[in-house]
Amino acid sequence: MAKTEKSGGRTIFVCQQCGREELKWLGRCPSCNEWNSFYEQKIAASIRSSRSTSHVNHPLELSQVDTETADRFSLPMPELNRVLGGGIVPGSLVLTGGDPGIGKSTLLLQVSSLVTQSHGRVVYVSGEETQRQIKLRADRLGIKGDNLFLLAETNLDVILEQVENVSPGLVIIDSIQAVYLPEVETAPGSITQVRECTMRLMNWAKSSAVPVFIVGHVTKDGSIAGPRVLEHIVDAVLYLEGESFSSYRLLRCVKNRFGSTNEIGIFEMKRQGLVEVDNPSRAFLSHHYGETIGSTVVPVLEGSRPLLVEIQALTNPTSFGQPRRTANGIDFNRLLLVIAVLTRRIGLKLSNQDVILNVTGGIKIGEPAADLGIALAIASSTRDLPVNPELAVIGEIGLSGELRTVSQLDRRIAEAARLGFKRILVPKTGSSTTYKDIQVVTASTLREAIRLELVREKKAVPKEDNNGMEY
């Protein structure tokens, strides 16, 4: 049984991975199946009062609900507006996560500056940096700071008291793991503290109709630290992603109660901060030129936006008994599927070849529309034949080697034509629209597609083919 304290509190056991509470210690968590994840925690009786509201809500007929006060306001940052679904909703609670040093604080400081220019005051609360450190970053970004108030505090009760005195149009908490509630008798950053602080901020944001952005730390596997319930409490969850070797940053939405979760915003980290990329397709293809072996260009969809990305493949005879398969930017199981179709249906021998696949620019492709581009890149590298640099390919591959059409094919073709591509290979059951700026080539099977696009120069094909591929 739980231990009852004289002060009215109690002792429970909390899972450090998922936040499940139990009255006794368990070796394995029933929710997340983690071993030795429960730890003892003393809970004060006053915690329950933090979840209560100061007023009582009564049922209201749907037709009588006023939506005028919930109109969102947009910022002069189209990429952020796209991810949020059109702008910031008053009273919303937005959680922003990302790896250390990826640019979360920089992005929110820029957002604060934009809000002060059109929607009043902003309070930027930092529990990890001093006001002088934030000022130095603002000077580097060229932010003057009018109507932008800095507060270096970790006590959430003090924070809310000071915020109410300012009456801001936006509040930023950096980070949620650094703030704490005095009545919760655990260390800042613990599961109980993170959950209770987030609930307090949510209640304050809804009652005051002021949007709140909170920053969350991430674990080594890339997920936001703390209990999973943290992502269920907030209205939107944003992830700022990027490779350490690349200056490009992707702002991805994984939860949004006010818009789509399929949109991404593309930024480039420069000296003056995060700068929006107006033409991301051209940026990702900036190093794509000439006839390149093992390289194809694929129009993919990220939300409602078509993007042209470059897929590179490299095959090499393995030095070990088991060939390696490496995938960067696509699902590993999808790569294995394409390799199996190439081996079984086309006759391309890859059992003794290491296959390395990479999507340039740090983009992650999650749709099967890139299957044809992956297969063509692997075949090009294996046969040592270049792909036409003015060619773009799109299509899903079935297990029998047939090509299947993809959604919104006309938009993908139009994007390829806009960027100067003269030829695009699509499934035969795809678009019937004719374009004057680009030649649409159709194929019904993967074998037909490879024969059309790789065998252009007979002199490039060796006399003895050890890969078993027939044309």
N, C-alpha and C positions, 0 to 999 in steps of 0.2 A: 504494500500500500504506500501511497505517497506520504512523505513525512510532513506533518503539520507543525508549523513554527508558531511560537508564542505571539508573534506580531500579526498573525493571520495569514502569512504566506505559506507556500508549499514548495516541495522539491519534486521536480520531474526529470525525465531523461529525454534529451532531444537529439535527433539524428543530425549530424553535421552536414550531410549531403542533401537531404530533401526536406528537413525541418519537421519530420514526424515526431509527435510527442507520445511518450509512454509513461505509465506510472511506475514501471520497474525497468531495470537494465536488460537489454536483449543483446545477444551476440551478433545477430543479423537483422537488419532493418526489413520489415515486411513490405515496405513500399518500394525502395530502390535496390534491395538485395545487397547492400554494402555490409561488409563485416567490420565489427568493432568501431562503429560510427556513432554510437550513443554516448553522451556524456552528461554528467549530473549538472543540474542547473536549478538555482533557487529563484522562484518567481514570487514577487511581492503581490499582495492582494490589490494594490492600487493600479496594477496594469489593466485590470478589467475596466476601470473607469476611464482610461485613455481612449477606449473604443466607443464610448457613449457620446452622443451628440447633445448639444445644449438645447436643442429644440426638437419637437416632435413633428415628423412628416406625416401628412394626411393623404389619403388616396385622392387622386385628381383625374378627372375624365380626360381621355386622350385628346379629344377635340378642343379642350380648354388649355392644353399645354402651350406655353409661349415659347417659340423658337427664335424670336428676333434677337434675344440676348446671347444666343449660342452661335451667332455668325462668326466664322473664322476670319482672321485678318492675315493677309499675305505680306511677305517681305520682299524686298528687291533682291532676292536670292532664289531664282527659279528652281534650282536643283533641290534645295531644301523644301520648297513648297510642293514639289512633285512627290517627294518621299512622304511628307505629312498628309498628302491628300488634298492639297490646295492652300494650306496655310496653318497657322496656329489657332486652335480652338480655345476660347476662354474657359478657364476652369479645368483644363486637361492636365494630366500628369504624364510626362514623357520621360522614359528611362533611356539613357544613352550609354552604350558600352563600347569597349574596344581595347586593344592591347596597349600597354604603357608606351607613351611617346608617339602614339599614332595621330594625335591632333584633336582629341576630344575637347580639352580646355580651350584650345585655339579656336575651334569652330564655335563653341558656345560664347566665347568672348566677342567674336565677330557678330553673332546673332544678337547679343546684348547691345552692341553699338547700333545695329540697324533698328532695333525696337525703340531705342531712345530717340531716334530721329522722327518717329511718326506716332508712337503709342505711349509716350510718357516715360516714367522712371523705371529703372531696372535695378534690382538688388542681386549682386553676385556674391554668394556666400561660399567661402573656401575654408575647409577644415584641414587642409594640407599645406597651403601656401600662405605667406604673409601678404599684407596689402602691398608692400614694396615689390615683392616678386611679381604680383599681378600687374602692377604699374609698369614694370620693365617689359613685360610681354606686350602690354597695350602700346607702349612707345614703339616697339619693334613693328607692330601691326599698323601703326599710324592712327590709333584710336585716341581721340582727345579726351573722352570720358565725361562729357556733359550729361547730366541726369543719370549717370551710371554710378551706383553706390557700392562700395566694396565693404564686406564684413568678414573678418577672420574670427570665426566662432564655431564651436562644436556642440554646445548645449542647444538642443532644439527648442526648448522653451524660451530661451533668450533670443534665439533666431526669429521665432514667430512674433515675439513681442516687438523686436526692432523693425521687422518687416511691416507690421501693421502701422507703425508710426510713419513710415515712408509712403505708404499707399502706392505700391508699384504697379506696373502693367505686366511685369514678368519677373519671376524669381528663379534663380539657378542655384542648385545645391551641388557642390563639388567637394567631396563625394558623399554618397549615402552611407558608405562604410565608416566614415570619419565622424559623423554626428551621433549623438546619443540622447536618451531621455533619462533624467536623474532617477525617476522612480523605478526604472528597470535595472535590477541589480546584476547586470552582466556587463562585460567589457564592450566598448564600441566595436562594431564590425561583427558581433556575434549574430546568430540567426534571430534570436528574439529581438535584439536591438534593431536590426535592419527591418524586420517585419513591422514592429511597432512604430518606428520612425516613418516608414513609408505610409502606414495607415493614417498617422497624424497629419502628414503632408497632404494625403488625398482628401481627408475631411476638410482641411483648411482651404485647399484649392477649389473644391466644389462649392463651399459656402461663400467664398469671397469672389468667385468667378475670375480668378487670376491664374494663368497658366504657370506651371512649375516644371522645370527641367532638372532632372537629377542624373548625376554621373555614377555609374556602377563599375566596380573593378571586375576583371575577368579572371577566370582560373586558367590553368595551364592548357586545358583542352579547348579554350576559347569561349566558354559559356560564362554568363554573368555570375559572379560569386554571390553566395547566399542561397536561401531556400528558393525553390521553384515558384513558390507562391508570390514572390516579389514581382515576377513578370505577369502574374494573374491580376495583381492589384492595379497596376498602372494602365493607362489608356493606350499607350504606344511604346514600342520597344525598337530602338534604333541601334544598329551596329556600324561602327566605323572600321572598315577593313582596308588592308593594304599590305603590300610586300615591303620588306625592309630595304630591298634594292631598288624599289620603284618609287617615284614621286607621286604616283596617282593614288587617290583614296576613293573608296566606294562607300557611300552611305546607304545601307540596306535596312529596310523595314521588315521586321519579322512578326509584328503585331500592330494593328491599328484599328481602333474602334470607330474611326471617322473616315477611313479611306481604304484603298487597296494596299495589300502587303507585297505586291509584285514589283513595285517601283524601286529604282535605285537612283541615287544622285552621284555624279562623278566630279571629283575635284582634283586639283593638282596642288601639292604642297610647294609653295615658293617662299621667298624671304618675307613677303608681305602677308603671309598666311595662306589659307586655303582659297584657291581661285577656281571658279567654276570652269569646266571644260565645255565650250560651246559646241564643238564637233568631236565627240568622243570616238566615232568610227575612224576619222582621219588620224586622231592621236594614237590609237592602238595600231594603226597600219603605217605609222611613220617610217618604220624600218623595213617595210615590205617593198622590194623592188627587184626587177629582173626575174629571170627564170631560176627558181629555187627548187632544189630537190627535196621532197618530203615536206612541202609547205602548201597549205590551201587556205583560202579565205571563205568564211562561212557567215552569212547573215543570221544572227540570233535575235531573239526578243527578250528584253529585260523589262518586264511590265508591259507598257504600251509603247516602248521605244525600241526600234530596230537598231542593232549595232552590228558592225562588221568586225570580226575578230579573226586573228590568224592562228591556225592550228599547225604545229610543227611536230613531225614524227621522225624518229631516228631508229633504224634497225641495224644491229651489229651481231656477228656470230658470237655466241656465248662462250665464255671461258670456263663455265661450270656445267655440271650435268643438268641442272634445272635452269631454264632461261628466265630472266627477270622481266617483269612487267611494271613499268613506272608510269603513273598518270598524275599530271599536275594541271588542275583546272577542270577536270571532268571526273565523273564517277568511275571508280576503278572497275566496278562490275560491268559498266557500259563498255569499257575498253576490252574486257575479256569477251564480251558478246561479239563485238566487231571482229576481233581476232579469230574467234571460232567460226564465224561466217566466212571470213577470208580463207581460212584453212579448209573448211569442209566444202563450201559451195564454189569457190573460185579455184582452189587447188594451190594456193600460195603456201609454201612450206615455211612456217614460222616456229616450228618446234625446236629448232636449234638457233633461234634468233632472239636477242634481247630487244624488246620494244619499249622505247621511251617516248612518251607523248607529253606535249606542253602547249598550253594556251597562253599566248603572250599577253602582257599587260596586267597580269594578276586577276583576270576575269575568271569566274567560275561558271561553267555551262551546266545547267541542270536539265535541259530538254533534249529529247532524242533527235531533234532536227539536225544536229551536228554529226550524225552517224556517217553520212556519205562523205563529209569532209575528212573525218577521222580515217575512214577506210581508204580514201584516195591518197591521203598523206602517207599512210603506211605502205601502200602499194608503190607509190612513187619512190620512197626511200629504199624499199627492197629491190625494185627493178632498176634503181639508179636512173630514173627518167624524170625530167623536170615537168612541172605543171605550168600551164599557160599563166603568166602573171596577170593577165586581164580576165581570168576566169574566177567566178564565185560559184560555190556549190551548196546545195541544201537538199535534205531529204532524210527520211527515217528508213532504216534497214530492217527488214523482217528476217526471221530465222531461216527462211527458205531462199534468201538472197534477193527478194523482191524489194523494190523501192516504194515507200508509202509517202503520201503527201503530208504536209504539215500545215498548221493553222496560219492564217494571215500571210499567205505566200506572196500576194501582190505587193504588200508593204515591204517585204524583204527584197523583192526584185527592184522596186522603186528606189530603195536605199542604195543598192549596189549600182544602179544606173546613175544615181546622183553623184557618187564618188568616182565615176569614170570607168567602171568595169564594162567591157564590151561583150562579155559572154557569161551566161549563167546556166548551170546544169541543174535541172529540177526533175522530180518524178513525172512520168508521163501522164498520170492522173491529176496533175496539178493545175496551174493557171492556164487559161485559154486566152488571156489578154495578150495583145501584141504591143510591143514597145519599139519605138523608133530608135532609141539610143542604146539598146542592148539586145543581143541575140539570145533568145531563150531556147536552149537545147534540152530535149527530153530523153529520158531513158526509163525503161520498165524494170530492169534488173541491175544488180551491182556489176555483173560481168560486162553488160553492155556499156555501163558508165565508164568503167576502167578502160575498155577498148576504145571508147570515143576520145578520152582525154589524155591517155598516156602514150599510146602508140601513134605518134605523129611522125617520127623520124626512124625509118627502118635501120639506119646505120647505128643508131644508139642501142639497138637490141643485140646482145651477144649471141653468137652462133650456138653455143652450148648453154642451155638453161637448166641450172641445177635446182631451181625453185619449183619446177613442175607446173609452171603457169602457162596455159595455152591461150593463144589468140586466134 
